[in-house]
Amino acid sequence: VQLVESGGGSVQAGGSLKLSCAPSGLTFSIYAIGWFRQAPGKEREFVAAISRRGDGTYYADSVKGRFTISRDNAKSTVYLQMNSLKPEDTDLYYCAANLGSSLIRSSYYDYWGQGTQVTVSS
């Protein structure tokens, strides 16, 4: 199983980025997908998650109204559209696949990608 994130980069505050997560080696449509972020020396933080059918989305309060998670099961890809980016959004962003129940806790995720760096300058 492999999850590959892409779309990270450097932007100025107020800008936008769109991250992609493309899992392989698993049956994509039966997994919920989540995005987490982590800064050096800090715990991994929940950002957003989407249910296996895409009919349920969940967001951290810090990104609600600015980030949008979506999935295209035909393309086996999950997206995270990030708008109105702030310097505090600077982190390494990971996507992960979840076959279980809780979508907010990182411990419930079965597979993880290597991460893509997002840097927002003021």
Backbone bond lengths (Angstrom), bond angles and torsions (degrees), N, CA, C in turn:
res aa  C-N    CA-C-N  psi(-1)  N-CA   C-N-CA  omega(-1)  CA-C   N-CA-C  phi
1 V - - - 1.462 - - 1.526 108.81 -
2 Q 1.311 114.87 137.33 1.458 120.23 179.72 1.518 109.56 -142.16
3 L 1.323 116.07 134.56 1.452 121.59 173.49 1.524 107.19 -118.07
4 V 1.314 116.14 126.26 1.458 120.76 -177.04 1.521 109.62 -118.38
5 E 1.327 115.41 118.91 1.458 121.10 176.57 1.526 109.61 -93.86
6 S 1.316 115.38 148.71 1.461 121.07 174.62 1.511 109.20 -150.61
7 G 1.331 115.69 167.65 1.458 120.67 175.79 1.508 115.14 102.26
8 G 1.319 117.60 -4.26 1.449 119.10 177.89 1.521 111.75 -69.77
9 G 1.308 116.05 170.11 1.452 120.36 179.68 1.511 111.31 167.38
10 S 1.326 115.44 -165.08 1.462 122.13 -179.07 1.521 109.49 -114.60
11 V 1.324 115.69 129.60 1.456 121.03 178.12 1.517 109.43 -138.47
12 Q 1.303 115.68 164.40 1.459 120.47 174.12 1.523 109.62 -86.30
13 A 1.301 115.17 158.08 1.461 120.51 177.90 1.524 109.92 -54.79
14 G 1.328 115.22 137.57 1.457 121.08 -176.67 1.519 113.77 92.82
15 G 1.318 115.97 -10.98 1.458 120.41 -179.11 1.511 112.92 -82.06
16 S 1.334 115.24 -175.32 1.464 121.54 -176.48 1.524 110.75 -133.25
17 L 1.307 114.18 152.39 1.465 122.29 171.25 1.521 107.81 -142.88
18 K 1.329 115.94 153.81 1.462 120.11 175.53 1.523 108.12 -125.97
19 L 1.309 115.40 115.79 1.455 121.21 178.60 1.520 109.94 -91.62
20 S 1.324 115.17 148.29 1.463 121.43 175.77 1.514 109.10 -124.22
21 C 1.330 114.46 149.30 1.462 121.29 176.90 1.518 107.02 -133.07
22 A 1.312 116.43 120.40 1.462 121.18 -176.83 1.523 109.30 -121.82
23 P 1.320 117.46 95.36 1.460 120.49 176.97 1.526 111.28 -75.68
24 S 1.327 115.30 151.72 1.456 121.15 173.75 1.515 108.43 -142.68
25 G 1.322 114.79 155.88 1.453 118.77 179.91 1.508 114.19 84.05
26 L 1.327 116.93 8.23 1.448 120.48 175.14 1.518 109.61 -140.66
27 T 1.328 115.86 164.42 1.469 120.32 177.56 1.517 107.43 -81.72
28 F 1.315 115.48 97.36 1.464 122.37 -169.01 1.522 112.53 -55.07
29 S 1.322 116.77 -41.18 1.464 120.62 -170.82 1.524 113.93 -69.39
30 I 1.332 118.67 -12.76 1.467 119.21 -179.37 1.532 111.95 -100.56
31 Y 1.322 116.88 0.85 1.458 120.88 -179.38 1.525 111.30 -107.80
32 A 1.317 115.39 135.02 1.456 120.03 163.94 1.530 107.06 -77.45
33 I 1.320 115.97 151.78 1.458 121.00 -178.24 1.517 109.59 -124.46
34 G 1.300 115.89 136.38 1.449 120.78 178.24 1.516 112.13 -125.22
35 W 1.310 115.05 156.91 1.462 122.23 172.37 1.537 107.85 -115.70
36 F 1.313 114.60 135.62 1.452 122.32 176.38 1.521 107.93 -129.75
37 R 1.295 116.27 163.60 1.464 119.56 175.74 1.521 109.45 -139.81
38 Q 1.302 115.04 155.05 1.462 119.77 -176.90 1.507 110.31 -152.20
39 A 1.315 115.30 131.57 1.455 122.31 173.57 1.521 108.16 -99.81
40 P 1.328 118.04 155.44 1.463 120.43 179.20 1.522 111.86 -55.06
41 G 1.321 116.01 130.33 1.449 120.49 177.82 1.507 115.08 81.15
42 K 1.336 116.84 1.75 1.463 120.16 -179.41 1.521 110.06 -117.91
43 E 1.334 115.20 162.89 1.456 120.26 178.18 1.526 110.61 -74.99
44 R 1.331 114.44 154.00 1.446 119.03 177.31 1.538 109.02 -68.55
45 E 1.324 115.86 135.27 1.461 122.00 -172.84 1.523 110.38 -116.42
46 F 1.319 115.44 134.36 1.458 121.00 175.86 1.522 110.37 -66.73
47 V 1.349 116.20 137.25 1.461 120.96 178.21 1.527 110.30 -114.97
48 A 1.336 116.33 -56.27 1.466 120.44 -177.25 1.525 108.82 -161.96
49 A 1.328 115.51 158.36 1.461 120.64 176.87 1.514 109.52 -149.53
50 I 1.324 114.89 156.70 1.461 120.71 179.65 1.520 108.28 -136.80
51 S 1.335 115.50 138.53 1.456 120.76 -178.45 1.526 111.20 -68.54
52 R 1.330 116.18 169.09 1.466 120.08 -175.12 1.524 112.56 -61.29
53 R 1.321 117.53 -33.28 1.472 119.53 179.84 1.521 112.38 -95.56
54 G 1.314 116.61 -4.59 1.458 120.20 179.16 1.509 114.19 82.33
55 D 1.339 116.93 9.49 1.459 119.42 -177.43 1.517 113.05 -93.75
56 G 1.319 115.92 1.30 1.455 120.04 175.78 1.519 109.80 -136.90
57 T 1.321 116.04 129.10 1.464 121.15 177.50 1.520 109.30 -127.41
58 Y 1.310 116.00 148.06 1.454 122.07 -175.03 1.523 108.03 -138.66
59 Y 1.336 115.55 140.94 1.454 120.00 -176.63 1.524 110.97 -136.51
60 A 1.318 114.31 148.62 1.458 119.21 168.90 1.519 108.31 -70.84
61 D 1.313 116.68 148.45 1.470 120.42 -179.25 1.522 111.34 -57.94
62 S 1.310 116.91 -32.41 1.459 120.99 -175.74 1.531 113.20 -68.83
63 V 1.327 117.50 -17.78 1.470 119.85 -177.73 1.522 112.48 -118.71
64 K 1.323 116.81 -6.06 1.463 120.61 -177.08 1.530 110.05 -59.14
65 G 1.330 115.31 132.27 1.454 120.66 -179.04 1.522 113.79 88.39
66 R 1.327 116.96 -12.13 1.475 120.74 179.64 1.529 111.59 -115.03
67 F 1.329 116.85 -34.57 1.461 121.97 -178.59 1.525 109.62 -107.55
68 T 1.339 115.22 147.32 1.461 121.16 176.29 1.513 109.66 -134.37
69 I 1.324 115.57 125.77 1.466 120.40 177.28 1.518 108.74 -101.63
70 S 1.330 116.04 141.51 1.457 121.05 178.56 1.528 108.45 -149.62
71 R 1.318 115.57 165.19 1.464 119.12 178.27 1.512 109.87 -141.83
72 D 1.326 114.16 150.05 1.455 122.03 175.57 1.522 105.85 -123.77
73 N 1.321 116.54 98.77 1.465 119.72 -175.78 1.528 111.92 -66.77
74 A 1.331 117.95 -26.20 1.464 120.50 177.53 1.527 110.73 -67.18
75 K 1.326 116.35 -30.95 1.465 121.35 179.78 1.517 112.10 -101.70
76 S 1.333 116.27 0.29 1.471 120.90 -178.36 1.522 111.62 50.17
77 T 1.305 114.82 49.80 1.464 120.62 -177.07 1.518 110.47 -139.09
78 V 1.311 114.95 141.62 1.468 122.19 173.80 1.524 107.82 -116.33
79 Y 1.317 115.45 141.19 1.463 121.62 -177.87 1.527 110.26 -118.58
80 L 1.304 114.93 150.16 1.466 121.03 171.01 1.527 107.11 -129.47
81 Q 1.318 115.97 103.47 1.455 121.47 176.79 1.525 108.22 -84.73
82 M 1.321 116.43 121.65 1.457 121.43 -176.17 1.524 108.81 -117.13
83 N 1.317 116.18 114.24 1.457 122.17 179.29 1.519 110.19 -113.99
84 S 1.317 115.73 165.68 1.469 121.77 178.18 1.523 111.01 48.59
85 L 1.303 115.68 48.41 1.458 120.36 -175.90 1.525 111.40 -65.65
86 K 1.318 114.46 145.19 1.462 122.43 -179.49 1.536 108.97 -119.49
87 P 1.317 117.49 157.34 1.472 119.63 177.53 1.533 112.27 -55.54
88 E 1.326 117.17 -32.45 1.467 119.47 -179.84 1.525 113.06 -72.74
89 D 1.338 117.66 -5.61 1.470 120.60 173.20 1.528 111.56 -83.20
90 T 1.309 117.24 -4.60 1.466 121.01 179.03 1.512 110.18 -63.72
91 D 1.344 115.78 120.97 1.457 121.16 -176.80 1.526 109.12 -172.68
92 L 1.314 114.55 173.47 1.455 121.53 167.69 1.517 106.99 -92.68
93 Y 1.322 116.57 122.43 1.454 121.64 -175.27 1.530 110.18 -102.42
94 Y 1.332 114.63 130.81 1.454 122.15 -179.09 1.520 110.43 -117.61
95 C 1.327 116.40 144.35 1.452 118.48 166.63 1.524 108.07 -108.22
96 A 1.318 114.96 154.88 1.451 120.60 -175.87 1.521 109.67 -148.24
97 A 1.334 115.67 153.73 1.460 121.60 -178.11 1.524 109.79 -110.80
98 N 1.329 114.97 138.35 1.464 122.19 -172.01 1.519 110.32 -130.61
99 L 1.321 115.83 121.26 1.463 119.75 177.46 1.522 110.63 -99.82
100 G 1.336 116.53 -4.26 1.448 120.30 -174.42 1.502 114.26 -98.14
101 S 1.330 117.20 -147.13 1.451 121.81 -170.39 1.520 114.18 -102.19
102 S 1.311 117.97 -53.35 1.462 120.06 -175.80 1.518 110.39 -78.35
103 L 1.316 116.44 127.04 1.461 120.63 -179.13 1.514 112.56 -100.10
104 I 1.321 117.12 -4.16 1.459 120.12 -175.42 1.525 112.28 -98.12
105 R 1.319 116.21 -30.58 1.460 120.03 -177.21 1.526 110.87 -87.48
106 S 1.309 116.81 127.68 1.466 120.41 -178.31 1.523 112.10 -63.01
107 S 1.323 117.85 -27.38 1.460 120.58 -177.04 1.524 112.81 -67.50
108 Y 1.336 117.95 -16.29 1.455 121.43 -179.70 1.527 112.58 -87.39
109 Y 1.323 117.31 -4.49 1.459 120.68 -178.05 1.524 110.50 -89.04
110 D 1.334 114.19 139.67 1.460 120.19 -173.32 1.522 113.77 -92.19
111 Y 1.326 116.48 -35.17 1.462 120.84 -175.52 1.524 109.72 -135.18
112 W 1.341 115.01 145.69 1.465 121.48 -176.01 1.518 110.87 -131.79
113 G 1.339 115.26 148.64 1.444 120.65 171.14 1.518 111.30 -86.65
114 Q 1.327 115.94 -177.52 1.467 122.06 -177.43 1.523 112.21 -89.30
115 G 1.314 117.51 -14.01 1.454 120.54 176.53 1.517 113.57 98.39
116 T 1.320 115.09 153.16 1.462 122.58 174.51 1.527 107.73 -133.96
117 Q 1.317 116.05 134.83 1.468 121.01 -173.06 1.528 110.80 -82.97
118 V 1.316 114.98 133.03 1.463 122.48 172.47 1.514 107.74 -118.80
119 T 1.330 116.38 125.65 1.459 121.71 179.91 1.522 108.54 -126.59
120 V 1.333 115.85 123.55 1.461 121.56 -179.37 1.523 107.97 -117.47
121 S 1.308 115.72 121.21 1.464 120.52 -178.89 1.526 110.43 -101.21
122 S 1.308 114.51 149.70 1.475 119.09 -177.95 1.526 111.49 -89.28
